[in-house]
Amino acid sequence: MTDTSDENDKRTTQAIETLFTTLRQYTEGHVVSEADLLRQRARDYASTPVHTSGHTSGAVEAICFTLGTETYALEVRWVRSVVPMPPITRVPNTPSYFHGVVNVRGAIITVLDVRDLLGMGRMADARELIAVETGAYTFGLAVTRVTEVLDIPLQAIAPLDDVNYLRGVYLAAGARVLVMDGGELFGDARISGGGDS
């Protein structure tokens, strides 16, 4: 009997590697607008849905993204797709960390303002949306830009005390990556009780 989880991990890793190779080839020798590049990235991400266990050989596979000048990582097992940020419809009388709702291929998704949740102020430069599935709900995370996928060794994550929604810090080639705790974030009653797709 084959190990479906391992096969999914391998397929996902291959798809992601192919995606970044395609993106590099797409931009080499071409002058493209940022909007064209985002559309191409969205098509590539959408054609390779990501669902894995997120853990292989003592490492966590994570999608990296920026919020302003900081880089964050979230396990790919939560990620459904990445798309350019659609027009956001504000919803009155909701907490500030609910950015609004968007329509993604016919599905209405609640957008979370992660910067606000982390106490860093409102998100002002959201250009991409990471759609995440938590089991009962689908949310969108407003991010500045999705950058890469990393295998982060668990032992290399330095814990952060008293910081909500973060597992710790990982240093990748000298750059600091803040590793999010998806279980804590999406398990927060303020969020899971606040909306769904």
Sequence and secondary structure as in RCSB ss.txt:
>XXXX:A:sequence
MTDTSDENDKRTTQAIETLFTTLRQYTEGHVVSEADLLRQRARDYASTPVHTSGHTSGAVEAICFTLGTETYALE
VRWVRSVVPMPPITRVPNTPSYFHGVVNVRGAIITVLDVRDLLGMGRMADARELIAVETGAYTFGLAVTRVTEVL
DIPLQAIAPLDDVNYLRGVYLAAGARVLVMDGGELFGDARISGGGDS
>XXXX:A:secstr
   HHHHHHHHHHHHHHHHHHHHHHHHTT    HHHHHHHHHHHHHHS      EETTEEEEEEEEETTEEEEEE
GGGEEEEEE    B  TTS TTEEEEEEETTEEEEEE HHHHTTS       EEEEEE SS EEEEEESEEEEEE
EEEGGG EE TT TTEEEEEEETTEEEEEE HHHHHH HHHHTT   
